[in-house]
């Protein structure tokens, strides 16, 4: 009776060994049912209300048995249960469907989510009838027992013990449990301790605080983005990529400070991004997370889109709308760490199943969170299948991987004695490096139209080099050096910039060492750093002139572009996740002018071939980089064939210049195509010639040169005409 005791005491690991139909002495068929609080149970035919037998209480409140001597084989049945309060319920007993009824769905390691979690399945009971339900599966190899609890069993941790065949995965098919059912797992550790209820690591949907319940999710969405998903595979390194980074909850808010829903964002955000000329939108993490203040960077439900703004299908509708508008969607993805919330992955089955056991490897002192154990096969499969899940199931076009530097280095944010060296005595995390390489290989092999981006702030070599060249295999790397140096330069009063010209030009020394992306991200406008407009020196006009010149410089500097929401119109306050951007500022000319400039820069960048060779020396040439006294830069951007080129001059002081001679890359005429000092952007309107004609006068090492008028605090772009 050991199994009986395990059933009664909610510690059963082999429920099918006791519950359900079993032969006794190969002649009598006995049914055992465990249903606490029941007073009577009738056995009914599976497809009609015929009573096949009345069950008898058996020695303990909740255990019922029934026996047949005339049955030749197992049969399928239903149970009509009467409870002590007089209520009745008719159910299909899950313990008539043992493990032999279901084999694990076909999957490979990159689609582990097709094996674990809550999956809809049908159990055949006759030639003409199948019972639909949900098959639950969870990996908890160190657990003594696992029970599924939910609104379908009154959250009673005694009723539905799961079964494991020794592979560490616990499984149970529950008939008639369908879309919208709420559930968790009740896990008993080897020590006998019943752990706090866990959300499903593979849950497709999770409720918000305080329940954090997993929700069975059956998608009904029909995609309409086939043209986008089947578009020709092109070389993204030779295309315009301008990304609008967005926190969905604070981009725009409604009355009573309520965030827009996915469907409302579909109507408003897609239109705005399209009009502004961005090629991509990047979403701060949308995987479910418990703490609003983490902005999504402390995720618990990696497979669940956050329910803050709607349902999974409504999120798909948002992605679909972006694709139909020709906009790619990137999402921030966080494999570097996860929070220690009791309903999540921490100490999941009573052991460190997902995190490193030693806190010197498994705890992030900077974020007070846990670190995945990249040396465990199941953890690697879990994370890579999650990345693949977003690309497959949600049609995401790119993954920006957060905090890569923290993954690469064992001593990241740690003092001496607080970290464990690798087998060679160094500080590289070989397991994390292998994981990142495998991640990128999997993404690019299975999704050639998608790409990955590393937020990586160190000099680690080859972050965006292919793995066959011993790189990490990312498609792009954020250029944090350019960002830091440029913003430090821009903060300075123009009178002092002449002494820092080298800091501004240094980025071109390494501009092509990686496939760089130029990021002005959310991290630059929070935590006391001030908004972009507040970083700029000078009076009101100079602040905006500085920011306009900076944007012109950024869009003409080699590297793909990323700008956080609000920066495009000069958001005055630091970004806060708790409120909307200050859209009312667009009633002020300076803010509207800046927005118009960014819009024009986006469209110009996308249309101008000369600006799109971002990752090759052929696309850039200096004309003048050493006029520190005037804080002027001049350079050429050109197409690979050099038949399209633009000449860019940036003046980082409020002093205009007349008769300024600059070497010209070619003979011919140069037509003014963009001037950040134009009055349409609220610039000074310093008069400029519409056309410059190159003269055969040597300057800056060139055989030809032009005489320019240079406005104050501006970026001016002239296009060569043969």
C-alpha positions as CSV (number, residue, x, y, z in Angstrom):
1,X,0.0,0.0,0.0
2,X,3.0,2.3,-0.4
3,X,1.5,3.9,-3.5
4,X,-1.8,4.4,-1.6
5,X,0.1,6.2,1.2
6,X,1.9,8.4,-1.4
7,X,-1.4,9.2,-3.0
8,X,-3.1,10.2,0.3
9,X,-0.1,12.2,1.4
10,X,0.4,14.1,-1.9
11,X,3.8,12.7,-2.6
12,X,3.1,10.2,-5.4
13,X,5.6,9.9,-8.2
14,X,3.9,6.9,-10.0
15,X,0.1,7.7,-10.0
16,X,-0.5,5.3,-12.9
17,X,0.8,2.4,-10.8
18,X,-2.1,2.8,-8.5
19,X,-4.9,4.9,-10.0
20,X,-7.0,4.0,-13.1
21,X,-7.9,0.5,-14.3
22,X,-5.7,-2.5,-13.4
23,X,-6.0,-6.2,-13.7
24,X,-6.1,-8.3,-10.5
25,X,-5.0,-11.9,-11.0
26,X,-5.5,-11.4,-14.7
27,X,-9.3,-11.8,-14.4
28,X,-10.8,-9.0,-12.5
29,X,-10.6,-5.4,-13.7
30,X,-10.4,-2.9,-10.8
31,X,-10.7,0.9,-11.0
32,X,-9.3,3.1,-8.3
33,X,-10.1,6.8,-8.2
34,X,-8.8,9.4,-5.7
35,X,-11.1,12.3,-5.3
36,X,-10.9,14.1,-1.9
37,X,-14.2,15.4,-0.6
38,X,-16.3,13.1,-2.8
39,X,-19.1,11.1,-1.2
40,X,-20.2,9.1,-4.2
41,X,-18.8,8.3,-7.7
42,X,-20.6,6.5,-10.6
43,X,-18.7,5.1,-13.6
44,X,-20.3,6.1,-16.9
45,X,-19.7,5.0,-20.4
46,X,-17.3,7.3,-22.3
47,X,-19.9,8.3,-25.0
48,X,-23.3,8.0,-23.2
49,X,-24.9,8.2,-19.8
50,X,-25.0,4.5,-19.2
51,X,-23.9,3.6,-15.7
52,X,-21.2,1.0,-15.8
53,X,-20.8,0.7,-12.0
54,X,-21.1,2.4,-8.6
55,X,-17.8,3.0,-6.9
56,X,-17.3,2.2,-3.2
57,X,-15.4,4.2,-0.6
58,X,-12.2,2.3,0.3
59,X,-10.6,2.8,3.6
60,X,-9.9,6.5,3.4
61,X,-11.9,9.7,2.6
62,X,-11.5,10.2,-1.1
63,X,-10.4,6.8,-2.3
64,X,-13.0,4.8,-4.3
65,X,-12.9,1.5,-6.0
66,X,-15.0,-0.5,-8.4
67,X,-14.5,-4.1,-9.8
68,X,-15.7,-6.0,-12.9
69,X,-15.3,-9.7,-13.6
70,X,-16.9,-9.6,-17.0
71,X,-14.6,-7.2,-18.8
72,X,-12.2,-8.6,-21.4
73,X,-10.1,-5.5,-21.8
74,X,-9.6,-2.0,-20.6
75,X,-12.3,0.5,-21.5
76,X,-12.7,4.2,-21.5
77,X,-15.1,5.9,-19.1
78,X,-16.3,9.0,-17.4
79,X,-16.9,9.7,-13.7
80,X,-19.9,11.3,-12.2
81,X,-18.8,12.7,-8.8
82,X,-21.0,13.8,-6.0
83,X,-19.4,16.0,-3.4
84,X,-20.3,16.5,0.3
85,X,-21.9,19.9,-0.5
86,X,-24.4,18.1,-2.9
87,X,-22.8,19.4,-6.1
88,X,-22.0,17.0,-8.9
89,X,-19.4,17.0,-11.7
90,X,-18.9,14.7,-14.6
91,X,-15.2,14.3,-15.7
92,X,-13.1,12.1,-17.9
93,X,-10.6,10.4,-15.6
94,X,-7.1,11.4,-16.6
95,X,-5.6,8.2,-15.2
96,X,-7.1,6.1,-18.0
97,X,-4.6,7.8,-20.3
98,X,-1.2,6.5,-19.3
99,X,2.2,7.5,-20.7
100,X,1.8,4.9,-23.5
101,X,-1.2,6.9,-24.8
102,X,1.1,9.8,-25.7
103,X,4.6,9.8,-27.0
104,X,6.5,13.1,-26.7
105,X,5.7,15.3,-29.7
106,X,8.3,15.4,-32.4
107,X,10.8,18.2,-31.8
108,X,14.4,19.1,-31.9
109,X,16.4,21.0,-29.3
110,X,15.5,24.3,-30.9
111,X,11.8,23.5,-30.4
112,X,11.8,22.2,-26.9
113,X,8.6,24.2,-26.3
114,X,6.9,21.7,-28.5
115,X,7.6,19.0,-25.9
116,X,7.2,20.8,-22.5
117,X,4.6,23.2,-21.1
118,X,0.9,23.0,-21.7
119,X,0.1,21.4,-25.1
120,X,-3.2,20.7,-26.6
121,X,-3.7,17.1,-27.6
122,X,-6.5,14.6,-28.3
123,X,-6.8,11.1,-26.8
124,X,-8.5,8.6,-29.1
125,X,-11.1,6.5,-27.2
126,X,-12.8,4.9,-30.1
127,X,-12.9,4.9,-33.9
128,X,-15.2,7.9,-33.9
129,X,-14.4,9.7,-30.7
130,X,-11.4,11.5,-29.2
131,X,-11.1,13.4,-26.0
132,X,-9.5,16.9,-26.2
133,X,-7.4,18.2,-23.4
134,X,-4.1,19.6,-22.3
135,X,-1.0,17.6,-21.8
136,X,1.2,19.2,-19.1
137,X,4.9,18.5,-19.0
138,X,7.6,20.0,-16.8
139,X,11.3,19.2,-16.3
140,X,12.0,18.7,-12.6
141,X,14.5,15.9,-12.3
142,X,15.3,16.3,-8.6
143,X,11.6,16.4,-7.5
144,X,10.1,13.7,-5.4
145,X,6.7,14.4,-6.9
146,X,5.0,17.0,-9.0
147,X,1.3,17.9,-9.1
148,X,-0.5,20.2,-11.5
149,X,-2.9,22.5,-9.7
150,X,-5.4,25.0,-11.2
151,X,-8.8,26.4,-11.5
152,X,-9.9,23.0,-12.9
153,X,-9.2,21.3,-9.6
154,X,-9.8,24.1,-7.1
155,X,-6.0,24.5,-6.7
156,X,-6.0,21.4,-4.7
157,X,-2.5,19.9,-4.5
158,X,-3.8,16.4,-3.8
159,X,-5.8,15.6,-6.9
160,X,-3.6,15.5,-10.0
161,X,-0.2,13.8,-9.4
162,X,2.0,13.8,-12.5
163,X,4.1,10.9,-13.8
164,X,7.8,10.6,-14.9
165,X,9.4,7.8,-16.8
166,X,12.9,8.6,-15.4
167,X,13.9,11.3,-17.9
168,X,13.2,14.1,-15.4
169,X,10.1,15.3,-17.3
170,X,6.8,15.0,-15.4
171,X,3.7,14.5,-17.6
172,X,-0.1,14.4,-17.2
173,X,-2.9,14.7,-19.8
174,X,-6.0,16.4,-18.3
175,X,-9.1,15.9,-20.4
176,X,-11.3,18.9,-21.1
177,X,-8.8,21.4,-19.8
178,X,-8.7,24.0,-22.6
179,X,-7.8,27.6,-23.5
180,X,-7.9,30.0,-20.6
181,X,-7.4,27.5,-17.8
182,X,-5.1,28.7,-15.1
183,X,-2.5,26.4,-13.6
184,X,0.8,26.1,-11.7
185,X,3.0,23.2,-10.6
186,X,3.2,22.0,-7.0
187,X,6.6,20.4,-6.5
188,X,7.8,18.4,-3.6
189,X,11.5,18.4,-3.2
190,X,13.6,15.3,-2.3
191,X,13.7,16.6,1.3
192,X,9.9,16.3,1.4
193,X,9.4,20.1,1.5
194,X,6.5,21.3,-0.6
195,X,7.9,24.3,-2.6
196,X,6.0,27.5,-3.4
197,X,3.8,27.0,-6.5
198,X,5.8,27.4,-9.7
199,X,4.7,29.0,-12.9
200,X,5.3,26.8,-16.0
201,X,8.7,27.7,-17.5
202,X,7.2,27.1,-20.9
203,X,3.9,28.9,-20.2
204,X,2.6,30.9,-23.2
205,X,0.7,33.2,-20.9
206,X,1.1,34.3,-17.2
207,X,-1.1,36.4,-15.1
208,X,0.0,39.5,-13.3
209,X,0.5,40.1,-9.6
210,X,-0.6,38.7,-7.3
211,X,-1.5,35.4,-8.8
212,X,1.3,34.8,-11.4
213,X,-0.8,31.9,-12.6
214,X,0.2,30.2,-15.9
215,X,-2.6,30.2,-18.4
216,X,-3.3,27.5,-21.0
217,X,-3.0,29.3,-24.4
218,X,-4.4,28.1,-27.7
219,X,-3.6,30.6,-30.5
220,X,-6.3,31.3,-33.0
221,X,-4.4,33.9,-34.9
222,X,-4.1,33.8,-38.7
223,X,-1.1,35.7,-40.0
224,X,-1.3,38.1,-42.9
225,X,2.4,38.9,-43.3
226,X,3.3,36.3,-45.9
227,X,4.8,38.9,-48.2
228,X,7.1,40.1,-45.4
229,X,8.1,36.6,-44.2
230,X,8.9,35.4,-47.8
231,X,10.7,38.5,-48.9
232,X,14.0,38.0,-50.8
233,X,17.0,37.4,-48.6
234,X,19.3,40.4,-49.0
235,X,22.5,41.7,-47.5
236,X,21.4,43.7,-44.5
237,X,24.9,45.2,-44.1
238,X,24.4,47.1,-47.3
239,X,20.9,48.4,-46.4
240,X,19.6,51.2,-44.2
241,X,18.7,50.0,-40.7
242,X,17.3,52.7,-38.5
243,X,15.7,51.5,-35.3
244,X,13.1,53.1,-33.0
245,X,13.5,51.7,-29.5
246,X,10.2,51.6,-27.6
247,X,9.0,50.7,-24.1
248,X,5.4,49.8,-25.0
249,X,3.9,50.8,-21.6
250,X,5.1,54.4,-21.7
251,X,5.3,55.4,-25.4
252,X,1.8,56.9,-25.1
253,X,-0.8,56.7,-22.4
254,X,-4.5,57.2,-22.2
255,X,-6.7,58.9,-19.6
256,X,-6.0,57.9,-16.0
257,X,-2.4,57.1,-17.0
258,X,-3.4,53.7,-18.6
259,X,-0.9,52.3,-21.1
260,X,-2.1,51.5,-24.6
261,X,-3.1,47.9,-25.4
262,X,-1.4,45.9,-28.1
263,X,-4.4,46.6,-30.4
264,X,-4.3,50.3,-29.6
265,X,-0.5,50.3,-30.3
266,X,-1.3,48.6,-33.6
267,X,-3.4,51.6,-34.6
268,X,-1.0,54.3,-33.3
269,X,2.6,53.1,-33.0
270,X,2.7,51.4,-36.4
271,X,1.5,54.5,-38.2
272,X,4.0,56.7,-36.3
273,X,7.0,54.5,-36.9
274,X,6.1,54.3,-40.6
275,X,5.6,58.1,-41.0
276,X,8.9,58.7,-39.2
277,X,10.8,56.6,-41.7
278,X,12.2,54.0,-39.3
279,X,13.0,50.6,-40.8
280,X,12.7,48.7,-37.6
281,X,11.2,49.0,-34.2
282,X,12.9,47.5,-31.1
283,X,10.8,46.5,-28.1
284,X,12.1,46.6,-24.6
285,X,11.6,43.0,-23.2
286,X,8.1,41.7,-23.8
287,X,8.6,38.4,-22.0
288,X,6.6,38.3,-18.9
289,X,8.1,39.9,-15.8
290,X,6.8,40.5,-12.3
291,X,8.3,43.9,-11.4
292,X,7.3,46.9,-13.5
293,X,10.5,48.8,-12.5
294,X,12.7,46.2,-14.2
295,X,11.2,47.3,-17.6
296,X,11.2,43.7,-18.5
297,X,14.9,43.0,-17.9
298,X,14.0,40.7,-14.9
299,X,11.9,38.1,-16.8
300,X,10.2,35.1,-15.3
301,X,8.1,33.9,-18.2
302,X,10.4,33.7,-21.2
303,X,7.8,32.0,-23.4
304,X,5.0,34.3,-22.3
305,X,4.3,37.7,-23.8
306,X,3.5,40.1,-21.1
307,X,-0.2,40.3,-20.3
308,X,0.1,44.0,-19.3
309,X,-1.1,45.1,-22.7
310,X,-3.3,42.2,-23.9
311,X,-3.3,38.6,-25.1
312,X,-0.7,36.7,-27.1
313,X,-2.9,36.9,-30.2
314,X,-3.3,40.6,-29.8
315,X,0.5,40.9,-29.7
316,X,0.7,38.9,-32.9
317,X,-1.7,41.3,-34.5
318,X,0.7,44.2,-33.6
319,X,3.7,42.4,-35.1
320,X,1.6,41.5,-38.2
321,X,0.7,45.2,-38.6
322,X,4.3,46.3,-38.5
323,X,5.2,43.7,-41.1
324,X,2.4,44.7,-43.4
325,X,3.8,48.3,-43.1
326,X,7.3,47.0,-44.1
327,X,8.7,47.5,-40.6
328,X,10.9,44.8,-39.0
329,X,10.5,44.0,-35.3
330,X,13.4,43.4,-32.9
331,X,12.9,42.4,-29.3
332,X,15.2,42.7,-26.3
333,X,16.0,39.2,-25.1
334,X,17.5,38.5,-21.7
335,X,19.5,35.2,-21.2
336,X,22.0,36.9,-18.9
337,X,20.1,36.7,-15.7
338,X,16.7,36.0,-14.1
339,X,15.1,37.0,-10.8
340,X,14.8,34.9,-7.7
341,X,11.0,35.3,-7.3
342,X,9.5,32.3,-5.6
343,X,7.2,31.5,-8.5
344,X,10.0,31.4,-11.1
345,X,13.0,29.3,-11.9
346,X,15.0,29.8,-8.8
347,X,15.6,26.5,-6.9
348,X,13.0,25.2,-9.2
349,X,12.7,21.6,-8.1
350,X,14.5,22.0,-4.8
351,X,17.9,22.2,-6.5
352,X,19.7,24.7,-8.6
353,X,18.2,23.3,-11.8
354,X,18.5,26.5,-13.9
355,X,21.2,28.6,-12.0
356,X,24.8,28.0,-11.1
357,X,24.9,26.5,-7.6
358,X,27.9,28.5,-6.4
359,X,26.9,32.2,-5.9
360,X,30.3,33.2,-7.2
361,X,29.0,32.1,-10.6
362,X,25.3,32.0,-10.1
363,X,24.5,35.4,-8.5
364,X,24.7,38.8,-10.2
365,X,25.8,41.4,-7.6
366,X,24.9,44.3,-10.0
367,X,21.3,43.2,-10.6
368,X,20.7,41.1,-7.5
369,X,19.5,38.3,-9.8
370,X,20.5,34.7,-10.7
371,X,22.6,33.5,-13.6
372,X,21.7,30.6,-15.9
373,X,24.0,27.6,-15.6
374,X,25.2,27.5,-19.2
375,X,27.0,24.2,-18.5
376,X,23.7,22.3,-18.3
377,X,22.3,20.9,-21.5
378,X,18.7,21.4,-20.5
379,X,19.4,25.1,-19.7
380,X,21.0,25.7,-23.1
381,X,18.2,23.9,-24.9
382,X,15.7,25.9,-22.9
383,X,17.2,29.3,-23.8
384,X,17.9,28.5,-27.5
385,X,14.4,27.0,-28.0
386,X,13.1,30.2,-26.4
387,X,15.0,32.4,-28.9
388,X,13.7,30.2,-31.7
389,X,10.2,30.3,-30.3
390,X,9.9,34.1,-30.7
391,X,11.2,33.9,-34.3
392,X,8.9,31.0,-35.2
393,X,5.7,31.7,-33.3
394,X,5.7,35.5,-33.2
395,X,7.5,36.2,-36.4
396,X,10.1,38.4,-34.6
397,X,12.8,39.6,-37.0
398,X,15.8,40.1,-34.6
399,X,17.0,39.6,-31.1
400,X,19.0,42.2,-29.2
401,X,20.7,40.2,-26.6
402,X,21.0,42.1,-23.3
403,X,24.1,42.3,-21.1
404,X,26.4,40.1,-23.2
405,X,29.5,41.4,-21.4
406,X,28.2,40.0,-18.1
407,X,27.9,36.6,-19.7
408,X,31.4,36.6,-21.2
409,X,33.4,37.4,-18.0
410,X,33.3,35.5,-14.8
411,X,34.6,38.5,-12.9
412,X,32.0,40.9,-14.3
413,X,31.0,43.4,-11.6
414,X,33.0,41.3,-9.0
415,X,35.9,42.0,-6.8
416,X,38.9,39.7,-6.3
417,X,37.9,36.6,-4.4
418,X,34.2,37.0,-5.5
419,X,34.6,34.9,-8.7
420,X,35.8,31.5,-9.8
421,X,38.4,31.3,-12.6
422,X,37.9,29.0,-15.5
423,X,39.8,25.8,-16.0
424,X,42.7,27.8,-17.5
425,X,42.7,30.2,-14.6
426,X,41.2,33.0,-16.7
427,X,38.1,35.1,-16.5
428,X,36.2,34.0,-19.6
429,X,33.1,32.0,-19.1
430,X,33.7,29.2,-21.6
431,X,30.2,27.8,-21.1
432,X,28.5,31.1,-21.8
433,X,30.7,31.7,-24.9
434,X,29.8,28.2,-26.3
435,X,26.1,29.0,-25.6
436,X,26.2,32.3,-27.5
437,X,27.9,30.7,-30.5
438,X,25.3,27.9,-30.6
439,X,22.5,30.5,-30.2
440,X,23.7,32.5,-33.2
441,X,24.4,29.4,-35.3
442,X,20.8,28.2,-34.6
443,X,19.2,31.6,-35.4
444,X,21.1,32.1,-38.7
445,X,20.7,28.5,-39.8
446,X,17.0,28.4,-39.3
447,X,16.0,32.1,-39.9
448,X,18.3,33.7,-42.6
449,X,16.1,36.8,-42.7
450,X,16.6,37.5,-39.0
451,X,19.6,38.9,-37.1
452,X,21.0,39.1,-33.7
453,X,22.5,42.2,-31.9
454,X,24.9,42.1,-28.9
455,X,24.8,44.7,-26.2
456,X,28.5,44.3,-25.4
457,X,30.6,47.0,-23.9
458,X,34.1,45.5,-23.8
459,X,36.9,44.9,-26.3
460,X,36.1,41.2,-26.5
461,X,37.2,40.3,-30.1
462,X,35.0,39.0,-32.8
463,X,31.6,39.6,-31.2
464,X,30.0,40.1,-34.7
465,X,32.3,37.8,-36.5
466,X,31.1,34.4,-37.7
467,X,31.7,31.4,-35.5
468,X,33.8,29.7,-38.2
469,X,36.2,32.7,-37.8
470,X,36.2,32.1,-34.0
471,X,33.7,34.9,-33.4
472,X,30.6,34.8,-31.3
473,X,28.4,34.9,-34.4
474,X,26.3,38.0,-33.7
475,X,25.0,40.0,-36.7
476,X,25.7,43.3,-35.0
477,X,27.3,44.8,-31.9
478,X,26.3,48.0,-30.2
479,X,29.1,50.6,-30.5
480,X,29.2,51.7,-26.9
481,X,32.6,53.4,-27.4
482,X,31.2,55.7,-30.1
483,X,28.2,56.4,-27.9
484,X,30.2,57.3,-24.7
485,X,32.8,59.4,-26.5
486,X,30.3,61.3,-28.6
487,X,28.0,62.1,-25.7
488,X,30.8,63.2,-23.5
489,X,32.0,65.5,-26.4
490,X,28.5,66.9,-26.9
491,X,28.0,67.7,-23.2
492,X,31.0,70.1,-23.3
493,X,30.6,73.8,-23.9
494,X,31.6,74.4,-27.5
495,X,34.5,76.6,-26.4
496,X,36.2,73.6,-25.0
497,X,35.5,71.1,-27.8
498,X,38.5,72.2,-29.7
499,X,40.6,70.3,-27.1
500,X,38.7,67.1,-27.6
501,X,38.6,66.7,-31.4
502,X,40.6,63.4,-31.1
503,X,38.0,61.9,-28.9
504,X,35.4,62.5,-31.5
505,X,37.4,61.1,-34.4
506,X,38.7,58.1,-32.6
507,X,35.7,56.1,-33.5
508,X,36.9,55.8,-37.1
509,X,40.0,54.0,-35.9
510,X,37.9,50.9,-35.1
511,X,34.7,51.6,-36.9
512,X,35.0,48.5,-39.1
513,X,36.4,46.1,-36.6
514,X,32.9,44.9,-35.9
515,X,29.5,45.2,-37.5
516,X,28.5,48.2,-35.4
517,X,25.2,49.7,-34.5
518,X,25.2,53.3,-33.1
519,X,22.9,53.2,-30.0
520,X,21.2,56.1,-28.3
521,X,19.2,53.8,-26.1
522,X,17.0,54.0,-23.0
523,X,20.1,53.6,-20.8
524,X,21.3,57.1,-21.8
525,X,18.1,58.9,-20.6
526,X,17.5,57.4,-17.1
527,X,19.0,57.2,-13.7
528,X,20.1,60.9,-13.5
529,X,21.8,61.0,-16.9
530,X,19.2,63.5,-18.1
531,X,17.4,63.5,-21.4
532,X,19.2,64.0,-24.7
533,X,18.2,67.6,-25.0
534,X,19.3,68.3,-21.4
535,X,22.8,66.9,-22.1
536,X,23.3,69.7,-24.6
537,X,25.0,72.9,-23.5
538,X,23.9,76.4,-24.1
539,X,20.6,78.3,-24.2
540,X,17.4,76.9,-25.6
541,X,18.3,77.5,-29.2
542,X,21.8,76.2,-28.8
543,X,20.6,73.0,-27.1
544,X,18.3,72.2,-30.0
545,X,21.0,73.2,-32.6
546,X,23.5,70.9,-30.8
547,X,21.0,68.0,-30.9
548,X,20.2,68.6,-34.6
549,X,23.9,68.7,-35.5
550,X,24.4,65.5,-33.4
551,X,21.6,63.7,-35.3
552,X,23.0,64.7,-38.6
553,X,26.4,63.5,-37.5
554,X,25.0,60.2,-36.2
555,X,23.0,59.5,-39.4
556,X,26.1,60.1,-41.6
557,X,28.6,58.2,-39.4
558,X,29.2,54.5,-40.4
559,X,27.0,52.1,-38.5
560,X,23.3,51.2,-38.2
561,X,21.2,53.6,-36.2
562,X,19.2,53.2,-33.0
563,X,17.3,56.0,-31.2
564,X,15.1,55.6,-28.1
565,X,11.6,57.0,-28.2
566,X,11.3,60.6,-27.3
567,X,14.8,61.5,-28.4
568,X,13.4,62.2,-31.9
569,X,11.5,65.3,-30.6
570,X,13.7,66.4,-27.7
571,X,11.8,64.9,-24.7
572,X,12.6,67.3,-21.9
573,X,12.4,65.0,-18.9
574,X,14.2,61.8,-18.2
575,X,12.3,58.8,-19.4
576,X,10.0,57.2,-16.8
577,X,8.3,53.9,-17.4
578,X,5.4,55.1,-15.3
579,X,4.1,57.8,-17.6
580,X,3.7,58.8,-21.2
581,X,6.2,60.7,-23.3
582,X,5.6,64.4,-23.4
583,X,3.8,64.5,-26.7
584,X,2.4,68.0,-25.9
585,X,5.9,69.3,-26.6
586,X,5.3,69.0,-30.3
587,X,3.2,72.1,-30.0
588,X,6.5,74.0,-29.5
589,X,8.4,74.8,-32.7
590,X,11.8,73.6,-31.5
591,X,10.5,70.2,-30.7
592,X,8.5,69.9,-33.8
593,X,11.5,71.0,-35.9
594,X,13.7,68.4,-34.3
595,X,11.1,65.7,-35.0
596,X,10.8,66.8,-38.6
597,X,14.6,66.6,-39.0
598,X,14.8,63.1,-37.6
599,X,12.0,62.1,-40.0
600,X,13.9,63.6,-43.0
601,X,17.1,62.0,-41.9
602,X,15.4,58.6,-41.7
603,X,14.0,58.9,-45.2
604,X,17.2,60.4,-46.6
605,X,19.3,57.5,-45.1
606,X,16.9,54.9,-46.5
607,X,17.0,56.5,-50.0
608,X,20.7,57.4,-50.2
609,X,22.9,54.5,-51.3
610,X,26.0,56.5,-50.3
611,X,25.1,56.2,-46.6
612,X,24.3,52.5,-46.5
613,X,27.8,51.0,-46.8
614,X,28.2,51.1,-43.0
615,X,30.6,48.2,-42.5
616,X,33.3,48.6,-45.1
617,X,36.2,51.1,-45.5
618,X,35.0,51.8,-49.0
619,X,32.0,53.6,-47.6
620,X,33.9,56.3,-45.8
621,X,36.7,58.8,-46.4
622,X,38.0,61.7,-44.3
623,X,38.2,65.1,-45.9
624,X,39.2,67.0,-42.8
625,X,39.4,65.6,-39.2
626,X,42.1,67.9,-37.7
627,X,40.4,71.3,-37.6
628,X,40.1,71.2,-33.8
629,X,40.3,74.9,-33.5
630,X,36.9,75.3,-35.3
631,X,35.6,71.9,-34.2
632,X,34.8,71.0,-37.8
633,X,34.6,67.6,-39.3
634,X,34.4,66.9,-43.1
635,X,34.0,63.5,-44.7
636,X,32.6,61.5,-47.6
637,X,30.1,58.7,-47.6
638,X,30.0,56.7,-50.8
639,X,28.5,53.7,-52.4
640,X,30.6,50.6,-53.1
641,X,31.0,51.5,-56.7
642,X,31.8,55.1,-55.7
643,X,29.2,56.4,-58.2
644,X,27.1,57.8,-55.4
645,X,28.6,60.0,-52.8
646,X,27.8,62.7,-50.3
647,X,30.0,65.3,-48.7
648,X,29.3,65.9,-45.0
649,X,30.5,68.9,-43.0
650,X,29.8,69.1,-39.3
651,X,30.3,72.3,-37.3
652,X,30.2,71.7,-33.5
653,X,30.5,75.4,-32.5
654,X,28.0,78.2,-32.7
655,X,30.3,80.2,-35.0
656,X,29.4,80.2,-38.7
657,X,32.1,80.3,-41.3
658,X,32.2,82.0,-44.7
659,X,34.6,81.1,-47.5
660,X,35.7,77.9,-45.8
661,X,37.7,75.8,-48.3
662,X,37.4,72.0,-48.2
663,X,38.9,69.4,-50.4
664,X,36.4,67.8,-52.7
665,X,36.5,64.1,-53.5
666,X,35.6,64.5,-57.2
667,X,35.2,67.1,-60.0
668,X,31.7,68.3,-60.7
669,X,28.9,70.0,-58.8
670,X,27.6,69.3,-55.3
671,X,23.9,69.9,-54.6
672,X,22.7,70.8,-51.1
673,X,20.4,67.9,-49.9
674,X,20.2,68.4,-46.1
675,X,21.0,71.2,-43.7
676,X,20.2,70.7,-40.0
677,X,20.3,74.6,-39.6
678,X,17.4,75.0,-42.1
679,X,14.6,77.2,-40.8
680,X,12.1,74.3,-41.3
681,X,13.9,72.6,-38.4
682,X,14.0,75.9,-36.4
683,X,17.6,76.5,-37.4
684,X,19.1,80.0,-37.9
685,X,18.7,79.9,-41.7
686,X,22.3,80.9,-42.3
687,X,22.3,81.3,-46.1
688,X,23.9,78.5,-48.1
689,X,24.5,78.1,-51.8
690,X,22.2,75.4,-53.2
691,X,25.1,74.2,-55.5
692,X,28.8,74.1,-55.0
693,X,31.2,73.7,-58.0
694,X,34.5,72.0,-57.4
695,X,37.5,74.1,-58.5
696,X,40.9,72.7,-59.6
697,X,42.5,74.0,-56.4
698,X,44.3,71.6,-54.1
699,X,43.1,71.4,-50.5
700,X,43.2,68.7,-47.8
701,X,45.3,66.4,-50.1
702,X,42.7,66.6,-52.9
703,X,43.2,68.0,-56.4
704,X,39.8,69.7,-56.2
705,X,38.1,71.8,-53.6
706,X,35.0,73.8,-52.9
707,X,34.3,77.0,-51.0
708,X,31.6,76.5,-48.4
709,X,29.4,78.5,-46.1
710,X,29.1,76.6,-42.8
711,X,26.2,77.4,-40.5
712,X,26.5,77.4,-36.7
713,X,26.1,74.1,-34.8
714,X,25.1,72.2,-37.9
715,X,25.5,69.2,-40.1
716,X,25.4,70.0,-43.9
717,X,25.2,67.4,-46.6
718,X,26.0,68.0,-50.3
719,X,25.5,65.3,-52.9
720,X,27.9,64.9,-55.8
721,X,26.4,65.4,-59.3
722,X,28.5,64.1,-62.2
